[in-house]
């Protein structure tokens, strides 16, 4: 199940508690930095300008080939942006890593609003192993407030979850279907649970809860406006929270931005955590760059002062 894979990644085993590391088992690659949502908890809210360029497919092919040769087993065809903003690139990327490079596991997380019938089926046909929907609003009002967009997309997302299940059942595709939700500390939680029972749980293989956290871990005025403050120290999903240091993001999973930057942070919207440039370096050279080694040593020593991680709310 998907939670087994998540728990394996967020647990920094002894094998990965070093400055210089073997290839991570999993890498997320941002095909596009664009998104049609403006979620209050998302790292994208920290960007001054919406990116206009998506990842070059030639770069994608080169770095994923290097990743496969180095021992990476799982590829996420998303990072921070919404991959269905460029559906052609998304399908081509899935097809290449599954059919050409034969990665064992390729996964995708989406807000679901743009995951139409034809796009979902193309992803399934290309070989996608896991499709997860993020469901983080209990009603239209909360959706408009937290996601910052019109409520039509709210209904589109739920319809597309049902469509995905119908396509899989009709043609016996093997892609797992999942959903996750942020667990709010308010009366909205009861509404969320009722909504999930009706519109989500009958159509997915597994649902799990995430803690209320701040992507990028940089609290902003936007969060205060929405009436919440993320909790410090959240690592992983609810039910499997871990001590914040060392942060798994710098040790067990790679994160590649659409411009080719290798980031040490799982929510690096503005590039402040980039430690390598994959347009100029090989993946393993960037993965074990001197700057990445310095950050890992700080995490292992549990002393982040003087590093880009020192402002992270997870360590506040």
Secondary structure, 3 states (H helix, E strand, C coil): CHHHHHHHHHCCCHHHCCCCCCCCCEEEECCECCCCCCCCCCHHHHCCCCCCCECCHHHHHHHHHHHHHHCCCEEECCCCCCHHHHHHHHHHHHHHHHHHCCCCEEEEEECCCCCCHHHHHHHHHHCCCEEEEECCCCCHHHHHHHHCCCCHHHHHHHHHHHHHHHHHHHHCCCCEEEEEEECCCCCHHHHHHHHHHHHCHHHCCEEEEECCCCHHHCCCHHHHHHCCCCCCCCCCECCCCCCCCCCHHHCCEEEECCCCEEECCCCCCCCCCEEEECCCCCHHHHHCCHHHHHHHHHHHCCCCCCCHHHHCHHHC
